[in-house]
Amino acid sequence: MTHTISSTSGPTNRPRLCRSDHQPNMLEYIDTTLNDSFSSRLKLQTNTSFSTTNNNTLISNGCDQFGNTIVDQYLLYILCQKLNPNRIDNHTEHLYHSLHQLFLSNGKISKSFFEYSPSMTNRSTYQSLFHNYTSFIWNEFDVDILLELACFLLKYRLRDIFLLMTNNKNNSNSTRQKMFGYFVEILAIYYLSTHHHEYFITSRSTDMLFPYPSSILSSEDCQNDKDTSVFSKFLRKLYDNGEIYFDIRQIKVLLQSDAYQFLNKKLENKKIGFLNFFDTILRYQQETSCRTLKSLCRLTIKMHLKQFPNDIKHFSLYPSMTDRLLTYLTYENKYAFESSV
């Protein structure tokens, strides 16, 4: 059973993911499974470049040896465990609730799952581990769970949950690029799984260390799956969120960057097809999508509040707002208005 415990090891205290009493950390588990020589070497190191002056900060956004913050670790754990946020079992609910609590505690996403992000101090060590690390994730994840996890993240104001620090200053342009790359990677993986399905299947191991959970989806979500594909749902959530603007030129630049070398290699000679696929998505969205006044108001509220969604409570009309309206304004995030505990 997976749960969280407090750890006093390493330079900073933090909750740690527990796969079992005998396997104290997901990424340590990945390490020891891939290569015994990696054993017990994964520790969160404090990185002052991630520090913040926010008085509500409860955790450090330091990085482990793979460049992951604790939020990145949680997302990786959920992805590899194939935990759909629509499942109704207590185990899944607990992990997604813990993820929300990390966001409330100023936890941040620093990278996409397959992003190459070595530190300046241990680049050679990182290079030797990166292949095995990404190969493990590539063999374990499920595309639909990846899309559902993205839909969960799109319920938040992305600029609040993504972080990239440059020279100890928050660089908003770099943060937007990080958000952009995160969702481009997801779209590229979906493209490979659908348009090059045979390649996608043969590039992955048939044996997964983590089996699919046995818990079932709620009847409501089962019905929703009959009405629309998970990918269509993802595109709708991405559009509703309103913070990501795709551009073909930016995608070309991103695929040439060292940070996305894993994705670039997977696409190989399929880049033209992927760019055409992306162009089709962009044109379809531009030609068929028209925001309603209601959705424009929601997006404006989200982007202009100092603290979203909590500042909605300060509206003069808040006492008269219905649960349905509040659900809409908070992008159907059931954890909205929850305080950090």
N, C-alpha and C positions, 0 to 999 in steps of 0.2 A: 504494500500500500504506500502511495506517495503522500508525503506531508511536508511541512516545513518545521525546522528547528532553528534555534539561535546558535550561532557559532562564535566562539571567542578566539579561534585560530586566525592567524594572519594579522596584518596591520590594522584591519578595521572590522568591527562587528557587523554582521548582516544575517538575514534569514538565509538558510540554505535549503535547496531542494533535496529531498530524500526519496530515493527510489525504493529503498527498504532499509531495515536496520543494519544490513550488512553492506549496503552500497550507498555511502553518504552523499554523493553528488553526481548529478547527471553527466556533467562533462568529465569528471573523474572516471565515471563508468565508461564513457566513450574512449577515454585515454587508455584505460587498462584493457579494454576489449580489443582495441586496435593494436596496441603494442605495450607489453609489460614494462618497457623501459620508460614509458610516460608516467608511470604510476605515481600518484599523490603529488604531482608537480603543479597542479592547477590551483592557484590561489588568487584571490582578488587583491590586486595591488592598488593602493591609493594613487590616484592621478590628479594632481592639483589643478591641471588644466580643465578639469570638469567641475571644479568648485563653483559655488554660487553664493550670492549674498541673500538669497531668499530665506527669511527667518523660519519658514515652515519646512525647510529641508530636514528630512529624517534619515536619509541614507546617502551614501556617497555613490557617485556615478563613475567610480574607478573601473578599470578594465582588467579582465583576465588575460591570459597569454594569447588568446585568440581574438582579442579586441572586443570582447563581449562585456557589456554592463550586466548587472543582475537582471534587468528587464529583458535584455537579449537572451540571457540564459533561460528565463522562464518561457519566452516565446519558442526557443529552440526545443525545450523540454516538451511543451504542449504539441509542437509540430511532430516531433519524433514519436511521441506517444499516441498521435493521431486522435486527439481529443477534440471533438466537434463541440463548439460552444452551445449548440442547440440541444445537446444531450441533457437528460434530466437527472443523471445520477449525482450523488453528493460529491464524489471524487472530482468530477469535471467541474462542477459548480464551485468547489473550494478553490481550485487552481485559477479559474478565471476571476473569481472574487479577489484572490491574492494578487493577481496581476493588476486589477483595478486599484487595490490598496497601494501597490508600488507606484502607480502613476500619481496617486494622491500624495505620496511621500517624495515626490519630485524625481522618481525614477524615470530614466530616459532610454529610448531606443537609439543606439549609436551607429548601427550598420544593418545591412540586409543579410540574409542567412549565408549567402555564398560570397560575400564581399571580402576582398583581400585587404587587410588593414593591419600590417605589422607595426609594432612600436619602433621607435628609433633606437631602443637599447638592445633588443633581442631579435633583430631582423633575421639573422641566420637560423636561429632556433625556430622561429615562426615559419620560415620557408620550408623547413624539413617536416613540420607537422601539418602544414596547410592541406596537402594533398589527401592525407588520411582522414583528416577532420572533415573536409568537404565531401569526400567519398562516402563517409558514414551517413551524413545527412541526406545525400542524394539517394542512397539506397533505402532510407527509412521513411521519408515523408510521403504523404498522400496529397495529390493535387487538389482534391475537393476540400480537404482540411486546410490546406494553404490558403485557398480562396475564402473559406469561412473565417479563418483567423484574420485575414485582411479585412473582411466585412466587420468584424468586431472592432478592429483598430479604427476603422473609418467612422465609428460612432463618436470618436473623440475629436477635439480640435488638434490637428496633427502637429501644429507648431508648438503645442504644449508637451507633446510626448516624444518628439524627436530632438536630438541634441547633437550639435557638432561645435566644438570649440577650436578656434584658431588664434594662436598667440594670446591665450588667456582671455580672449574677447569673443562674445557670441556673434558669429558671422551669419546673419540671416540668409544671405544668398547661398552660402554653403549648406545651411540647414535645408533650404528648399531643394537643393541639388540632391541631398541625402534622401529626402522624402521622395523625390522624383525617381531616383535610382531604385529605391525599395519596391515601388510598384511596377516599374519597368521590368525588374527581375521576375516578379510574379507573373506578369503578362507573357514574358518570354518562356517561362516554364510551362505555362498553359498552352502556348503555341506549339512547343515541342511535343507535349503530351497528346495533342489532338491532330496536328498537321503532319507530324513525323512520329506517329505512335509506335511503329515497329522499332525505330531507332531509340525512342525513349524507353521502351521496355527492355531492349537488349543491353542498354547502357547501365541498367540497374541490376542488382543481385536479386535472385528469386527468394532468397532467405532474408527475412526481417527479424531483427532481434526483439522488436516490440510488436506483438500482435495487435490486431484491431480490438478495441474495447467491445465487450458484449452488450453493453447498455444500449437501449433503443432511443431513437429520436422521439420527441413529443409528437402527438397526432397532428397538431397544427403545422409543424414543420414538415412532416411527411406529406401533408396535403400541399404545402407550398412547393415542395420538390416536384410534385406532379404538374404544377402550373408553370414553373420556370426553372431553367437550369441554374446551377450554382454560379456559373460564369455570368449569366445575365443579371443575376442578383448582385454580383460583385461590381459589374459595370454600372448598375443603377446606384449602388451605394457610393461608388467612386465619383459619379457625377453629382449626386446629392451633397456629398461632402464639400465640394467646390474649392478645395485647396490645391489640387493637382492639375496643372495645365501641361499637356503633352505636346511635344514639338519634335518632328522627325529629325531635324538638325541636331537637337540636343541628344537624341537617342544615338545617333551615329557617333557623336563625340564620346558619349558614355561608354559605348561598346569598345572604343579604342583605348579607354583608360586602363591603367594597371589594376585599379580597384576591382574592376569587373572582368578580370581575366578568365575566371572560371566560367562565367556566363558566355563570354566571347568564344571560348573553346567549345562549349556545348553547341553553340549555334553554328560554328565552323562555316561550311558553305551554304548555310541556310539563312544568312543574314538578309539577303534581298527578299526572300519570301516572308521573313519576319517583319521587315519594314513595310512591305505591301499589306500584310495583315494588320499592322498598326495603323497604316494610312486608311485602311478600310474602316477601322474602328473610329478613327477621328472624324472621317467624313460622315459616317452614319450618325455619330453623336451630334455633329454640327447641323446636319440636315433634318434630323428628326426630333431633336431635343429643344424644348422651349420652357424655360423656367416660369412657373406660375408666380403671381405676386406673393402668394403665401410662402413659397420656397425661397424667393428672393429676400423676403423679410427675415426668414429663419437664418439664412446665410449671413445677412448683414448683422443680425443680433450676435451670432456666434463670433464673427470676426472683429467686432468692435467692443465687446465686453472685456473688461480687464481680467476678470476671472470667469471663465466659462465652465460649467453652467451656473455656478453658485450665485452670480450677480443677477440672475433672472429673479431671484427672490426679492430683490430690491425694487422691482418694477411696482408702480402704484397699482397696476391691475393684477398683480400676482395673486392676491387673496381670492379673486374671482375666476382665476384660470382653472379650467377643468383638467382632470387627469389626462384626458386624451390630448389636449393642447400641450400640456407639459411634456408628454411623451414625444410629441412631434418636435417640439423645440429642442429637446435633448437627443434627437436622432435615435430614439427608441433604446437609449442606454438605460437599462434597468437599475444600474448602480448610480445614476445621476443624483446629485445632492447628498451623496453619502459622505460622511466625515471620516477622516483618517483615524484608525484605531490602533 
